[in-house]
Amino acid sequence: MSKSSRFRCCGVLIDGLNPQGAVDVLLKSQFGESRRTHLCNAYTLSLALRDRGYQKLLNEADVNFADGHYVAMTGRRRGQPMMTERVYGPDLMMGTLDQGRATGLRHYLYGASPSTVAALETALRERLPGVEIVAAESPPFRPLTGEEADDLVRRVHELRPDVFWVGLGTPRQDQFVAEYTARLGCTVVPVGAAFDFWSGNKPMAPEFVRKHGLEWAYRLATEPKRLWKRYLVGNPLFVYGVLTDRWRRPV
């Protein structure tokens, strides 16, 4: 992406891509070319405001997608007219797997529980006949040991995926991207809840709710104990970050 097609939000550089533009970027992925990507929503950016190390991690990515309604809105107001909609993680994943069938794009699924990732693979194969999924793996719910990391890299290099999809939750999945992309040698994309949604493990918010920037309210209503802090603390902090960007020193 050129510098002119990026904008800064809460101190993080975001690429001015609409949904199809984001899919087009991923369709160019090929094994042997490492690319770090992140999906940035209000929660992600609120964390970046509180943790300058995390902010630096995001700013070192090759591509940062605007995975939030209000992030995309901010982009439009900051000179990115192409950002008519946010780059919603589950749609980015489905669109890339779907359109990638034409060129034989190869995918590696990494994240969630064994039952969820197995259900995800089954659902994707049923929905997208001919999709190239080379592996579906559930990692341990802790940092990998050195031996486990070496084994993962070996498996990836044997299977040669073009896109490596990560579903570990924020910020853990972003830290994984930063740590392993260069070693994996492909495009690594953290999509979080997409694993749960497309596997059928959790319900996706209705389209009307998603289109009008109210998915946070839907998710808060369905999982209040887990998500109350994310939204009731993170959302106001995001607004503060947007309003104070002009005075913030870039990391």
CORMOVEN-V629554 format. One record per residue. N is the residue number from 1. PHI is phi as a letter, one per 20 degrees, with the letter a starting at -180 (* if undefined). Layout:
BEGIN
n=N phi=PHI
n=N phi=PHI
END
This chain:
BEGIN
n=1 phi=*
n=2 phi=f
n=3 phi=f
n=4 phi=f
n=5 phi=d
n=6 phi=c
n=7 phi=b
n=8 phi=d
n=9 phi=c
n=10 phi=l
n=11 phi=n
n=12 phi=d
n=13 phi=f
n=14 phi=d
n=15 phi=e
n=16 phi=e
n=17 phi=d
n=18 phi=e
n=19 phi=g
n=20 phi=f
n=21 phi=f
n=22 phi=f
n=23 phi=f
n=24 phi=g
n=25 phi=f
n=26 phi=f
n=27 phi=f
n=28 phi=e
n=29 phi=f
n=30 phi=b
n=31 phi=f
n=32 phi=o
n=33 phi=d
n=34 phi=e
n=35 phi=c
n=36 phi=e
n=37 phi=c
n=38 phi=b
n=39 phi=d
n=40 phi=d
n=41 phi=d
n=42 phi=g
n=43 phi=f
n=44 phi=g
n=45 phi=f
n=46 phi=f
n=47 phi=f
n=48 phi=f
n=49 phi=f
n=50 phi=e
n=51 phi=c
n=52 phi=f
n=53 phi=f
n=54 phi=f
n=55 phi=f
n=56 phi=f
n=57 phi=g
n=58 phi=f
n=59 phi=f
n=60 phi=e
n=61 phi=f
n=62 phi=f
n=63 phi=b
n=64 phi=d
n=65 phi=e
n=66 phi=e
n=67 phi=e
n=68 phi=b
n=69 phi=g
n=70 phi=e
n=71 phi=f
n=72 phi=f
n=73 phi=f
n=74 phi=f
n=75 phi=f
n=76 phi=f
n=77 phi=f
n=78 phi=d
n=79 phi=n
n=80 phi=c
n=81 phi=f
n=82 phi=f
n=83 phi=e
n=84 phi=f
n=85 phi=b
n=86 phi=f
n=87 phi=e
n=88 phi=f
n=89 phi=g
n=90 phi=f
n=91 phi=f
n=92 phi=f
n=93 phi=f
n=94 phi=f
n=95 phi=f
n=96 phi=f
n=97 phi=f
n=98 phi=f
n=99 phi=f
n=100 phi=f
n=101 phi=f
n=102 phi=f
n=103 phi=d
n=104 phi=m
n=105 phi=g
n=106 phi=d
n=107 phi=c
n=108 phi=c
n=109 phi=d
n=110 phi=b
n=111 phi=q
n=112 phi=m
n=113 phi=e
n=114 phi=g
n=115 phi=f
n=116 phi=f
n=117 phi=f
n=118 phi=f
n=119 phi=f
n=120 phi=f
n=121 phi=f
n=122 phi=f
n=123 phi=f
n=124 phi=f
n=125 phi=f
n=126 phi=f
n=127 phi=f
n=128 phi=c
n=129 phi=g
n=130 phi=n
n=131 phi=f
n=132 phi=e
n=133 phi=d
n=134 phi=e
n=135 phi=a
n=136 phi=c
n=137 phi=c
n=138 phi=d
n=139 phi=e
n=140 phi=f
n=141 phi=e
n=142 phi=a
n=143 phi=f
n=144 phi=f
n=145 phi=f
n=146 phi=g
n=147 phi=f
n=148 phi=f
n=149 phi=f
n=150 phi=f
n=151 phi=f
n=152 phi=f
n=153 phi=g
n=154 phi=f
n=155 phi=f
n=156 phi=f
n=157 phi=f
n=158 phi=f
n=159 phi=e
n=160 phi=l
n=161 phi=f
n=162 phi=e
n=163 phi=c
n=164 phi=d
n=165 phi=e
n=166 phi=d
n=167 phi=c
n=168 phi=d
n=169 phi=n
n=170 phi=e
n=171 phi=e
n=172 phi=g
n=173 phi=f
n=174 phi=f
n=175 phi=f
n=176 phi=f
n=177 phi=g
n=178 phi=f
n=179 phi=f
n=180 phi=d
n=181 phi=g
n=182 phi=f
n=183 phi=f
n=184 phi=f
n=185 phi=m
n=186 phi=b
n=187 phi=e
n=188 phi=d
n=189 phi=c
n=190 phi=e
n=191 phi=d
n=192 phi=l
n=193 phi=f
n=194 phi=g
n=195 phi=f
n=196 phi=f
n=197 phi=f
n=198 phi=f
n=199 phi=e
n=200 phi=n
n=201 phi=f
n=202 phi=c
n=203 phi=f
n=204 phi=e
n=205 phi=f
n=206 phi=g
n=207 phi=g
n=208 phi=g
n=209 phi=f
n=210 phi=f
n=211 phi=f
n=212 phi=d
n=213 phi=m
n=214 phi=d
n=215 phi=f
n=216 phi=g
n=217 phi=f
n=218 phi=f
n=219 phi=f
n=220 phi=f
n=221 phi=f
n=222 phi=e
n=223 phi=c
n=224 phi=f
n=225 phi=f
n=226 phi=e
n=227 phi=d
n=228 phi=g
n=229 phi=f
n=230 phi=g
n=231 phi=e
n=232 phi=f
n=233 phi=d
n=234 phi=f
n=235 phi=f
n=236 phi=f
n=237 phi=f
n=238 phi=f
n=239 phi=g
n=240 phi=g
n=241 phi=f
n=242 phi=f
n=243 phi=f
n=244 phi=d
n=245 phi=g
n=246 phi=f
n=247 phi=d
n=248 phi=e
n=249 phi=e
n=250 phi=f
n=251 phi=d
END
